[in-house]
Amino acid sequence: MKTVPLVHRIALLFNGSKVYDRGIISGIGNYLSSTRASWDLFLEEDFHCRLKGIERWQGDGIIADFDDPLIGEALADSKLPVVAVGGSYEDKRAYPKGIPYVATDNEALITLAYEHLVEAGLTRFACFSLPEAQANRWAQEREKAFRRLMQRDGLHAEVYRGMGTSAPLWDSAVEQQIAWLQSLPKPIGIIAVTDARARQLLQACLTAGIAVPEQVALIGIDNDPLTRSLTRVPLSSVSQGTETMGRTAAQLLHQMLHGMPSTGMQILVPPEAINVQPSSLHQPLGNPYVMRALLFIRQYACQGIKTEQVAAYVGVSRSSLEAHFRKARGCSVHEEILRFKLAAATSRLKNTDSPIADIAQNCGFKSAQYLHAVFRREFGCTPREYQQGETVTMQ
């Protein structure tokens, strides 16, 4: 007699009107179609319809969007297996306790967008975010990632949150966006925390007669085809790994349903790619060789690259690249590489208790002794003194 497979009743608490949530739901569906898992899925168009009384639901498991604070409150005492999905957080205390968490990597999203704008030849950058709110915690994490990149590269961090979107406030919001855009130095690259925010800013640019991408190069996050279809200038966007997140969450819940203990593990899922469209295709006004070299240095400085490798990547001779750097940056290629390595080392010294030898190796220094000598020369202190919190300045 053939055994009938056990069917599990699973609730998906997501907002089906959002492209991010739909991507995760699609990933869950792809997992089910490629495995022998047999689930009955309970899904509303908007999870808030099912949230009230969810603790009394007689099901077998839940996958939920924990970016919404109401979810964490509603499922805090759930006796069912739960897998959380949401944004990544710098502060580990922001993650739910004892629940596996599959996160989109906010740091990687912003970094990918930033590097794209750098490669486009831009040297000034801004971030268009959302008003601070519990429901927008992921947006504040993207702001912080942007600020860290600006600090790393010695650039001014221009962040604008603006107003929330609602019909009564729409005209005021657009007026404020235009005023902010007009106050910015040009050309500038702007990273919006979502495609929806990017579309608003793009519309404000067009209304104010600000050329995109010549004066403002713009990139969003979500790769939402609907948003792209609503813009006169096609919008560049970072595609999040939402399907991977959905598949990963479904796999974790599947394992939990078959006896795997629930743990508070966090799994970071990197972005998939950038869908490059005209909104960010800025034509460099600076030196294209230097811009291309800087992108390579940012990516590989800590792997111990030499000037010859940078020149080979750019496609010019070493002497030619050095001349371009002296004119555009006032320093040598080697000095630029060292600056990035030092920035990486100081960040690790501030944020970790790793041994100095490990930090030296991970940041591209040939030995701890060499890192010590460089710190003495540049900061007037040892790496250990810096790690212990002594305030220093560049010599």
C-alpha positions in Angstrom: 0.0 0.0 0.0 1.4 3.4 -1.0 2.1 5.8 1.8 0.4 9.1 1.6 2.9 11.9 2.3 2.3 14.0 5.4 1.0 17.5 4.4 2.2 20.4 6.6 0.1 23.5 7.0 2.4 26.5 6.7 1.5 30.2 7.1 3.4 32.8 5.0 3.2 36.2 6.7 4.2 38.6 3.9 2.8 41.6 2.0 2.1 40.3 -1.5 2.0 43.9 -2.9 5.7 44.4 -2.3 8.3 43.1 -4.9 10.7 42.1 -2.0 8.0 39.9 -0.4 6.9 38.5 -3.7 10.5 37.4 -4.5 10.7 35.6 -1.2 7.4 33.9 -1.7 8.5 32.8 -5.2 11.7 31.3 -3.7 9.6 29.3 -1.2 7.5 28.1 -4.1 10.6 27.1 -6.1 11.9 25.1 -3.1 8.6 23.2 -2.8 8.5 22.4 -6.5 12.1 21.1 -6.5 11.8 18.9 -3.4 9.4 16.3 -1.9 8.1 18.7 0.7 4.3 18.7 0.8 2.9 21.9 2.2 -0.5 23.6 2.2 0.3 27.3 2.2 -1.8 29.9 3.9 -1.2 33.3 2.4 -3.1 36.5 2.4 -2.5 39.4 0.0 -1.4 41.4 3.1 -0.3 39.4 6.2 -1.9 41.9 8.5 -5.2 40.2 7.6 -3.9 37.0 9.3 -1.8 38.5 12.0 -4.5 38.9 14.6 -5.0 35.6 16.4 -2.1 33.9 14.7 -1.0 32.5 18.1 -4.2 30.3 18.0 -3.7 29.1 14.4 -3.6 25.3 14.3 -0.8 24.9 11.7 2.6 23.3 11.6 5.0 26.2 10.9 5.4 29.9 9.9 7.7 31.8 7.6 7.4 35.6 8.3 8.7 39.0 7.4 10.3 40.2 10.6 11.1 43.6 9.2 7.7 44.6 10.5 7.9 45.0 14.3 4.3 43.7 14.7 5.5 40.3 13.5 8.1 39.9 16.2 5.5 40.8 18.9 2.8 38.4 17.5 5.2 35.5 17.2 7.3 36.0 20.3 5.5 33.2 22.2 4.7 30.9 19.2 4.9 27.2 19.9 5.2 26.5 16.2 8.5 26.3 14.2 9.2 29.8 12.9 11.7 31.1 10.3 12.2 34.8 10.2 13.1 36.8 7.0 14.2 40.4 6.9 17.1 42.9 6.6 20.5 42.5 8.2 21.5 44.5 11.3 24.8 45.7 12.5 23.7 45.2 16.1 23.2 41.5 16.6 20.7 42.2 19.4 18.2 43.4 16.8 17.7 39.8 15.6 14.9 37.7 17.2 16.2 35.3 19.9 16.1 31.6 19.2 14.7 31.9 15.7 16.6 31.2 12.5 16.9 34.5 10.5 17.5 34.7 6.7 18.6 38.3 5.9 19.2 40.4 2.9 22.7 41.8 3.2 22.2 45.6 3.6 25.9 46.3 3.7 26.5 44.4 0.4 23.5 46.1 -1.3 24.8 49.6 -0.6 28.4 48.6 -1.4 27.4 47.2 -4.8 25.4 50.3 -5.7 28.2 52.6 -4.5 30.9 50.8 -6.5 28.8 51.0 -9.6 28.5 54.8 -9.2 32.3 55.0 -8.5 32.9 53.1 -11.7 30.7 55.6 -13.5 33.3 58.2 -12.6 31.5 60.0 -9.7 33.3 61.4 -6.7 30.3 62.8 -4.7 27.6 60.7 -3.3 24.3 60.9 -1.4 21.7 58.6 0.1 17.9 59.1 -0.2 16.3 57.2 2.7 13.0 57.0 4.6 11.8 58.8 7.8 13.1 57.0 10.9 10.5 54.5 12.1 10.4 51.0 13.6 8.9 49.7 10.4 11.8 51.2 8.4 14.7 49.8 10.5 16.2 48.2 7.4 16.4 51.7 5.7 18.3 53.1 8.7 20.7 50.1 8.4 21.3 51.0 4.7 22.0 54.6 5.8 24.6 53.4 8.3 26.2 51.2 5.6 26.4 54.3 3.4 27.9 56.4 6.1 30.6 53.7 6.8 31.5 53.6 3.1 31.8 57.4 3.0 33.9 57.4 6.2 36.1 54.7 4.8 36.8 56.6 1.6 37.2 60.0 3.3 34.0 61.5 1.7 31.1 63.6 3.0 28.1 61.5 3.8 25.0 63.3 2.5 21.9 61.5 3.8 18.3 62.8 3.2 15.2 61.1 4.6 12.5 63.4 3.4 8.9 62.9 4.1 6.7 59.8 4.0 4.5 59.3 1.0 0.8 60.1 1.3 -1.6 62.0 -1.0 -2.0 65.1 1.3 1.7 65.5 1.6 2.8 64.6 -1.9 3.3 68.1 -3.2 5.2 69.2 -0.1 7.4 66.1 -0.3 8.2 66.8 -4.0 9.0 70.4 -3.2 11.4 69.4 -0.4 13.0 66.8 -2.6 13.6 69.4 -5.3 15.1 71.8 -2.8 17.5 69.1 -1.6 18.5 68.1 -5.1 19.2 71.7 -6.0 21.4 72.2 -2.9 23.7 69.3 -3.8 27.0 69.7 -5.6 26.9 68.3 -9.2 27.6 65.9 -10.6 26.5 63.5 -7.8 25.6 59.8 -7.5 22.5 59.1 -5.3 21.6 55.7 -3.8 18.0 55.4 -2.9 17.1 52.8 -0.3 14.3 51.4 -2.5 13.2 51.6 -6.1 10.1 53.4 -5.0 12.2 56.1 -3.4 14.4 56.3 -6.4 11.4 56.7 -8.7 10.2 59.7 -6.5 13.6 61.3 -6.7 13.8 60.7 -10.5 10.4 62.4 -11.0 11.6 65.3 -8.8 14.7 65.7 -11.0 12.7 65.7 -14.2 10.2 68.2 -12.7 13.1 70.6 -11.7 14.9 70.2 -14.9 17.9 68.4 -13.3 19.5 66.2 -15.9 19.7 62.5 -15.2 22.3 61.0 -15.3 24.5 64.0 -16.3 23.9 66.0 -13.1 22.4 63.3 -10.9 23.1 59.6 -11.4 20.5 57.5 -9.6 20.3 53.9 -8.5 17.7 52.1 -6.4 17.3 48.8 -4.7 14.7 46.0 -5.5 14.9 45.8 -9.3 11.1 46.2 -9.4 9.9 45.9 -13.1 6.7 47.8 -12.2 8.7 50.8 -10.9 10.9 50.8 -14.0 7.9 50.9 -16.2 6.7 54.1 -14.5 9.8 56.2 -15.1 10.7 58.2 -18.1 14.4 57.5 -17.6 14.9 53.8 -17.1 16.0 53.2 -13.5 19.2 51.3 -12.5 18.7 49.0 -9.5 20.4 46.4 -7.3 18.6 43.1 -7.4 18.3 41.5 -4.0 18.7 37.8 -3.6 15.0 37.4 -2.6 14.4 34.0 -4.3 17.5 32.6 -2.6 16.2 34.0 0.7 12.9 32.3 0.1 14.5 28.9 -0.8 16.8 29.1 2.2 13.9 29.9 4.6 11.8 27.1 3.2 14.7 24.6 3.6 15.3 25.7 7.2 11.6 25.2 8.0 11.5 21.9 6.2 14.4 20.7 8.4 12.8 22.0 11.6 9.6 20.2 10.7 11.7 17.0 10.6 13.4 17.4 13.9 16.2 20.0 13.5 16.3 22.1 16.6 15.4 25.8 16.3 18.5 28.0 16.7 19.1 31.7 16.5 21.4 31.4 13.4 21.6 34.3 11.0 22.2 33.6 7.3 23.2 36.6 5.1 22.1 36.5 1.4 24.1 38.8 -0.9 22.6 40.8 -3.8 22.3 39.1 -7.1 23.5 41.8 -9.5 22.8 45.3 -10.8 20.4 45.9 -13.6 22.2 48.9 -15.2 19.9 51.3 -16.9 20.4 54.9 -18.2 19.6 56.6 -14.8 23.1 55.8 -13.5 25.1 55.8 -16.8 27.0 59.0 -15.9 29.8 60.0 -18.2 32.9 60.6 -16.2 34.0 64.3 -15.9 37.1 63.2 -14.0 40.0 61.0 -15.2 38.5 57.7 -16.3 41.8 55.8 -15.7 41.9 57.0 -12.1 38.3 56.2 -11.5 38.8 52.7 -12.8 41.9 52.2 -10.8 40.1 53.4 -7.6 37.4 50.8 -8.1 40.0 48.0 -8.4 41.9 49.3 -5.4 38.8 49.4 -3.2 38.1 45.8 -4.1 41.6 44.3 -3.9 43.8 46.5 -1.8 43.7 44.1 1.2 44.8 41.3 -1.0 48.3 42.8 -1.3 48.0 44.2 -4.9 50.8 46.2 -6.4 50.9 49.2 -8.7 51.7 47.0 -11.7 48.5 45.0 -11.2 46.4 48.1 -10.9 47.9 49.5 -14.2 47.3 46.1 -15.9 43.6 46.2 -14.8 43.2 49.8 -16.1 45.1 49.0 -19.3 47.8 51.6 -19.2 51.5 51.6 -18.3 52.6 52.0 -14.8 54.3 55.3 -15.5 51.2 56.6 -17.3 48.9 55.6 -14.4 51.3 57.2 -11.9 51.1 60.5 -13.9 47.3 60.4 -13.9 47.3 59.8 -10.2 49.7 62.6 -9.4 47.6 65.0 -11.4 44.2 63.9 -10.2 44.8 62.7 -6.6 48.1 64.3 -5.6 49.6 61.0 -4.6 51.1 57.8 -6.0 49.1 54.6 -6.7 51.1 52.9 -3.9 50.0 55.6 -1.5 46.4 55.2 -2.5 46.6 51.4 -2.0 48.2 52.0 1.4 45.4 54.4 2.4 42.8 51.8 1.8 44.7 49.1 3.6 45.1 51.4 6.6 41.4 52.2 6.6 40.6 48.5 6.6 43.1 47.8 9.4 41.8 50.7 11.6 38.3 49.5 11.2 39.2 45.9 12.3 41.2 47.3 15.2 38.2 49.3 16.3 35.6 46.6 15.9 37.3 43.3 16.7 39.7 41.8 19.2 41.6 39.9 16.5 45.3 39.4 17.0 47.4 42.0 15.3 49.1 39.4 13.1 45.7 38.3 11.7 44.6 41.9 11.0 47.9 42.5 9.2 47.5 39.5 7.0 43.8 40.1 6.3 44.4 43.8 5.4 47.3 43.0 2.9 50.3 43.8 5.1 53.2 41.4 4.7 53.8 41.1 8.4 52.7 42.4 11.8 56.0 44.2 12.0 55.4 46.1 8.8 51.9 47.1 10.0 53.5 48.3 13.3 56.0 50.4 11.4 53.3 51.9 9.1 51.1 52.8 12.1 54.1 54.4 13.9 54.8 56.5 10.8 51.2 57.4 9.9 49.5 57.6 13.4 52.3 58.0 15.9 51.2 54.9 17.8 51.2 51.1 17.6 48.3 49.0 16.3 47.8 47.7 19.9 47.5 51.3 21.3 45.1 52.1 18.6 43.0 49.0 19.3 42.9 49.9 23.0 41.2 53.2 22.2 43.9 55.8 22.1 42.9 58.8 20.0 45.3 59.4 17.1 45.6 61.6 14.1 47.3 61.2 10.8 50.9 62.5 10.9 
